[in-house]
Structure formats: C-alpha cells, structure tokens
C-alpha cells in the first residue's frame, strides 16, 4: 500500500498466487479476473481511465487468513479532469504467503459478506 499511495500499481503483483481471483464492485469493471496476468490486465484497464490514481490504506483488520483494508481512493478522470475521492474496502485472502483472493467494494458489509467473513 505504500507504493499504491504514490500511484505505483506495479508494486505487489508478485504476491498473487497462480490461481488468484480478483473482484470489484467498481463501476465499469468487468470481474472476476484470474491469475496474476488476468489481474494485471484488469488493473491496467481500470487505471487507463485515470490521469492520476492512488490508494491510501487507512486501517487493517485481521480475519484469520484474510485482511480487511479500509482504503481512501483518489483519482482524476483522464477525459473529464474530474477529481474524485471515496472510501473503498478490500478483503485480501492469503494462503502460504500468497494472495489467493482480492475483493473490493464501496460497502464494508457487502465486501465482508461476499468474502465469507463475519464481522
């Protein structure tokens, strides 16, 4: 997240397991995506919409092998120049030190439920 806060979204890609799954409720996103290459392609598609985009982690909560991250996302639309900032929630599920699932949503409750976690 330290690199993502600077807009460097190449950081962390090596953490995804070969069978990793990526899902998001972000508008315009096609999901799910699978594996490091599929996830990288999906992120590249998403980031192409922004002239500037970064994610700052505000809080981390552990749920066994999963971590819920409260994020502040900031972006400037590439075509519109409109600046946006919102809170999003990500659930990262780990197995043997690798990410096997990454899921984002604007609703904390929805992302927890979709990931099969209990609050």
C-alpha positions, 0 to 999 in steps of 0.5 A: 500500500505504500507504493499504491499511495504514490500511484505505483500499481506495479508494486505487489503483483508478485504476491498473487498466487497462480490461481488468484481471483480478483473482484470489484464492485467498481463501476465499469469493471468487468470481474472476476479476473484470474491469475496474476496476468488476468489481474494485471490486465484488469488493473491496467484497464481500470487505471487507463481511465485515470490521469492520476490514481492512488490508494491510501490504506487507512486501517487493517483488520485481521480475519484469520487468513484474510485482511480487511483494508479500509482504503481512501481512493483518489483519482482524476478522470483522464477525459473529464479532469474530474477529481474524485475521492471515496472510501473503498474496502478490500478483503485480501485472502492469503494462503502460504504467503500468497494472495489467493483472493482480492475483493473490493467494494464501496460497502464494508458489509457487502465486501465482508459478506461476499468474502465469507467473513463475519464481522 
